[in-house]
């Protein structure tokens, strides 16, 4: 199966909607940092989003704001 890379805007929307579904609040700067790192590859966007959501369980600090 071939998947195309998401544009920067699509990547931001994908991450934002995922975080919203999990009720996880993250800054736009963290979303931008993730996008810079993974360049629109859907699998990596999903992995990073999941990793942050797991990290955030029980924590109020944004890992990108440290």
DSSP file (Angstrom, degrees, kcal/mol; ACC not computed):
  #  RESIDUE AA STRUCTURE BP1 BP2  ACC     N-H-->O    O-->H-N    N-H-->O    O-->H-N    TCO  KAPPA ALPHA  PHI   PSI    X-CA   Y-CA   Z-CA
    1    1 A X              0   0    0      0, 0.0     2,-0.5     0, 0.0     0, 0.0   0.000 360.0 360.0 360.0 131.4    0.0    0.0    0.0
    2    2 A X        -     0   0    0      0, 0.0     2,-0.4     0, 0.0     0, 0.0  -0.901 360.0-173.0-106.6 131.6    1.3    3.4   -0.9
    3    3 A X        -     0   0    0     -2,-0.5     2,-0.2     3,-0.0     3,-0.0  -0.955  19.3-129.6-120.0 141.9    0.4    6.5    1.1
    4    4 A X        -     0   0    0     -2,-0.4    38,-0.3     1,-0.1     2,-0.2  -0.510  30.0 -99.8 -85.3 157.7    1.3   10.0    0.1
    5    5 A X        -     0   0    0     -2,-0.2     2,-0.2    36,-0.1    36,-0.2  -0.530  39.0-120.5 -71.4 142.5    2.9   12.4    2.4
    6    6 A X        -     0   0    0     34,-2.7    -1,-0.1    -2,-0.2    -3,-0.0  -0.569  26.0-112.6 -81.1 148.8    0.6   14.9    4.0
    7    7 A X     >  -     0   0    0     -2,-0.2     4,-2.8     1,-0.1     5,-0.2  -0.250  36.1 -99.4 -68.7 168.9    1.1   18.6    3.4
    8    8 A X  H  > S+     0   0    0      1,-0.2     4,-2.2     2,-0.2     5,-0.2   0.908 126.1  47.5 -57.7 -43.4    2.1   20.7    6.3
    9    9 A X  H  > S+     0   0    0      2,-0.2     4,-2.3     1,-0.2    -1,-0.2   0.914 112.6  48.0 -66.4 -43.3   -1.5   21.9    6.7
   10   10 A X  H  > S+     0   0    0      1,-0.2     4,-2.7     2,-0.2    -2,-0.2   0.890 111.0  52.0 -64.0 -39.2   -2.9   18.4    6.5
   11   11 A X  H  X S+     0   0    0     -4,-2.8     4,-2.5     2,-0.2     5,-0.2   0.917 109.7  48.6 -62.8 -43.9   -0.3   17.1    9.0
   12   12 A X  H  X S+     0   0    0     -4,-2.2     4,-2.7    -5,-0.2    -2,-0.2   0.910 113.4  47.0 -63.2 -42.5   -1.3   19.9   11.5
   13   13 A X  H  X S+     0   0    0     -4,-2.3     4,-2.7     2,-0.2     5,-0.3   0.916 111.1  52.2 -65.2 -42.8   -5.0   19.1   11.1
   14   14 A X  H  X S+     0   0    0     -4,-2.7     4,-1.9     2,-0.2    -2,-0.2   0.932 114.8  41.3 -58.2 -49.2   -4.3   15.3   11.4
   15   15 A X  H  X S+     0   0    0     -4,-2.5     4,-2.8     2,-0.2     5,-0.2   0.927 114.4  51.4 -66.6 -45.5   -2.4   15.8   14.7
   16   16 A X  H  X S+     0   0    0     -4,-2.7     4,-2.5    -5,-0.2    -2,-0.2   0.920 111.6  46.7 -58.9 -45.8   -4.8   18.4   16.1
   17   17 A X  H  X S+     0   0    0     -4,-2.7     4,-2.3     2,-0.2    -1,-0.2   0.889 112.3  50.9 -65.4 -38.6   -7.8   16.2   15.5
   18   18 A X  H  X S+     0   0    0     -4,-1.9     4,-1.4    -5,-0.3    -2,-0.2   0.931 111.7  46.2 -63.8 -45.7   -6.1   13.2   17.0
   19   19 A X  H  <>S+     0   0    0     -4,-2.8     5,-2.8     1,-0.2     4,-0.4   0.898 111.5  52.8 -63.8 -39.6   -5.1   15.2   20.1
   20   20 A X  H ><5S+     0   0    0     -4,-2.5     3,-1.3    -5,-0.2    -2,-0.2   0.914 105.8  53.6 -60.7 -43.3   -8.7   16.6   20.4
   21   21 A X  H 3<5S+     0   0    0     -4,-2.3    -1,-0.2     1,-0.3    -2,-0.2   0.827 113.9  42.5 -60.9 -31.8  -10.1   13.0   20.2
   22   22 A X  T 3<5S-     0   0    0     -4,-1.4    -1,-0.3    -3,-0.2    -2,-0.2   0.399 111.6-121.6 -94.0   1.7   -7.9   12.0   23.1
   23   23 A X  T < 5 +     0   0    0     -3,-1.3     2,-0.5    -4,-0.4    -3,-0.2   0.890  62.4 147.5  56.2  42.8   -8.6   15.3   25.0
   24   24 A X      < -     0   0    0     -5,-2.8     2,-0.5    -6,-0.1    -1,-0.2  -0.939  39.3-146.8-110.4 126.2   -4.8   16.1   25.0
   25   25 A X        +     0   0    0     -2,-0.5     2,-0.3    -3,-0.1    -9,-0.0  -0.822  25.7 165.9 -96.7 125.0   -3.9   19.7   24.9
   26   26 A X        -     0   0    0     -2,-0.5     2,-0.1    36,-0.1    -2,-0.0  -0.953  34.9-107.5-134.3 155.9   -0.6   20.6   23.0
   27   27 A X     >  -     0   0    0     -2,-0.3     4,-1.7     1,-0.1     3,-0.3  -0.410  24.3-120.5 -79.2 157.0    0.8   23.8   21.7
   28   28 A X  H  > S+     0   0    0      1,-0.2     4,-2.7     2,-0.2     5,-0.2   0.832 114.5  60.9 -64.1 -31.8    1.0   24.7   18.1
   29   29 A X  H  > S+     0   0    0      2,-0.2     4,-2.1     1,-0.2    -1,-0.2   0.873 103.5  49.3 -65.4 -35.0    4.8   24.9   18.4
   30   30 A X  H  > S+     0   0    0     -3,-0.3     4,-2.3     2,-0.2    -1,-0.2   0.913 110.7  50.0 -68.6 -41.8    4.9   21.2   19.5
   31   31 A X  H  X S+     0   0    0     -4,-1.7     4,-2.4     1,-0.2    -2,-0.2   0.926 111.4  49.0 -60.5 -44.5    2.7   20.3   16.5
   32   32 A X  H  X S+     0   0    0     -4,-2.7     4,-2.5     1,-0.2    -1,-0.2   0.888 109.3  52.6 -62.1 -39.4    5.1   22.3   14.2
   33   33 A X  H  X S+     0   0    0     -4,-2.1     4,-1.7     2,-0.2    -1,-0.2   0.911 109.7  48.4 -63.1 -42.8    8.1   20.6   15.7
   34   34 A X  H  X S+     0   0    0     -4,-2.3     4,-2.3     2,-0.2     5,-0.3   0.937 111.5  49.8 -62.0 -46.7    6.6   17.1   15.1
   35   35 A X  H  X S+     0   0    0     -4,-2.4     4,-2.1     1,-0.2     5,-0.3   0.901 108.8  52.4 -60.9 -41.8    5.8   18.1   11.5
   36   36 A X  H  < S+     0   0    0     -4,-2.5    -1,-0.2     1,-0.2    -2,-0.2   0.863 112.6  47.3 -60.2 -35.8    9.4   19.4   10.9
   37   37 A X  H  < S+     0   0    0     -4,-1.7    -2,-0.2    -5,-0.2    -1,-0.2   0.887 122.0  29.4 -73.6 -41.5   10.7   16.0   12.2
   38   38 A X  H >< S-     0   0    0     -4,-2.3     3,-1.4    -5,-0.1    -2,-0.2   0.533  87.3-141.3-108.2  -7.5    8.5   13.6   10.2
   39   39 A X  T 3<  -     0   0    0     -4,-2.1    -3,-0.1    -5,-0.3     3,-0.1   0.836  69.0 -51.6  54.0  42.7    7.8   15.5    7.0
   40   40 A X  T 3  S+     0   0    0     -5,-0.3   -34,-2.7     1,-0.2     2,-0.7   0.570  86.9 150.7  79.3   9.0    4.2   14.4    6.6
   41   41 A X    <>  -     0   0    0     -3,-1.4     4,-2.3   -36,-0.2     3,-0.4  -0.682  39.2-148.3 -79.9 115.8    4.7   10.7    6.8
   42   42 A X  H  > S+     0   0    0     -2,-0.7     4,-2.5   -38,-0.3     5,-0.2   0.853  91.9  53.5 -56.7 -43.4    1.3    9.4    8.3
   43   43 A X  H  > S+     0   0    0      1,-0.2     4,-2.3     2,-0.2    -1,-0.2   0.905 112.4  44.2 -60.1 -42.7    2.8    6.5   10.3
   44   44 A X  H  > S+     0   0    0     -3,-0.4     4,-2.8     2,-0.2     5,-0.3   0.858 110.6  54.4 -73.0 -35.0    5.3    8.7   12.0
   45   45 A X  H  X S+     0   0    0     -4,-2.3     4,-2.4     2,-0.2    -2,-0.2   0.933 111.6  46.3 -59.8 -44.6    2.7   11.4   12.7
   46   46 A X  H  X S+     0   0    0     -4,-2.5     4,-2.7    -5,-0.2    -2,-0.2   0.929 113.1  48.9 -62.6 -46.6    0.5    8.8   14.3
   47   47 A X  H  X S+     0   0    0     -4,-2.3     4,-2.8     2,-0.2    -2,-0.2   0.935 113.2  45.8 -61.7 -48.1    3.4    7.4   16.3
   48   48 A X  H  X S+     0   0    0     -4,-2.8     4,-2.4     2,-0.2     5,-0.2   0.924 113.7  49.8 -61.6 -44.4    4.6   10.8   17.6
   49   49 A X  H  X S+     0   0    0     -4,-2.4     4,-2.3    -5,-0.3    -2,-0.2   0.926 112.9  46.3 -59.9 -45.9    1.0   11.8   18.5
   50   50 A X  H  X S+     0   0    0     -4,-2.7     4,-2.5     2,-0.2     5,-0.2   0.921 111.2  52.6 -62.2 -45.0    0.4    8.5   20.4
   51   51 A X  H  X S+     0   0    0     -4,-2.8     4,-2.3     1,-0.2    -2,-0.2   0.906 111.5  45.8 -59.0 -43.4    3.7    8.8   22.2
   52   52 A X  H  X S+     0   0    0     -4,-2.4     4,-2.4     2,-0.2    -1,-0.2   0.905 110.5  53.3 -67.9 -41.5    2.9   12.3   23.4
   53   53 A X  H  X S+     0   0    0     -4,-2.3     4,-0.8     1,-0.2    -2,-0.2   0.910 111.0  46.7 -60.3 -41.9   -0.6   11.3   24.4
   54   54 A X  H >< S+     0   0    0     -4,-2.5     3,-0.7     1,-0.2    -1,-0.2   0.910 112.7  50.0 -65.7 -42.4    0.8    8.5   26.5
   55   55 A X  H 3< S+     0   0    0     -4,-2.3    -2,-0.2     1,-0.2    -1,-0.2   0.867 107.7  55.0 -61.0 -37.1    3.4   10.9   28.0
   56   56 A X  H >< S+     0   0    0     -4,-2.4     3,-3.0    -5,-0.1    -1,-0.2   0.650  74.8 119.3 -76.8 -15.6    0.7   13.4   28.9
   57   57 A X  T << S-     0   0    0     -4,-0.8     3,-0.1    -3,-0.7    -3,-0.0  -0.324  95.8  -2.7 -54.4 118.7   -1.4   10.9   30.9
   58   58 A X  T 3  S+     0   0    0      1,-0.2     2,-0.4    -2,-0.1    -1,-0.3   0.485 115.4 106.2  77.9   1.8   -1.5   12.5   34.3
   59   59 A X    <   -     0   0    0     -3,-3.0    -1,-0.2     1,-0.1    -4,-0.0  -0.926  48.0-169.7-118.2 140.3    0.8   15.3   33.3
   60   60 A X        +     0   0    0     -2,-0.4     2,-0.4    -3,-0.1    -1,-0.1   0.553  61.2  96.6-100.0 -10.1   -0.2   18.9   32.8
   61   61 A X  S    S-     0   0    0      1,-0.0     2,-0.5    -5,-0.0     5,-0.1  -0.668  75.5-126.4 -87.1 132.6    3.2   20.1   31.3
   62   62 A X    >   -     0   0    0     -2,-0.4     3,-2.3     1,-0.1     4,-0.2  -0.652  13.7-143.1 -73.5 119.0    3.5   20.2   27.5
   63   63 A X  G >  S+     0   0    0     -2,-0.5     3,-0.6     1,-0.3    -1,-0.1   0.717 100.2  56.7 -60.1 -19.1    6.7   18.2   26.6
   64   64 A X  G 3  S+     0   0    0      1,-0.2    -1,-0.3     2,-0.1    -2,-0.0   0.517  98.3  61.2 -87.1  -5.6    7.5   20.7   23.9
   65   65 A X  G <         0   0    0     -3,-2.3    -1,-0.2     1,-0.2    -2,-0.2   0.334 360.0 360.0-101.3   6.6    7.5   23.6   26.3
   66   66 A X    <         0   0    0     -3,-0.6    -1,-0.2    -4,-0.2    -2,-0.1   0.465 360.0 360.0 -78.1 360.0   10.4   22.4   28.5
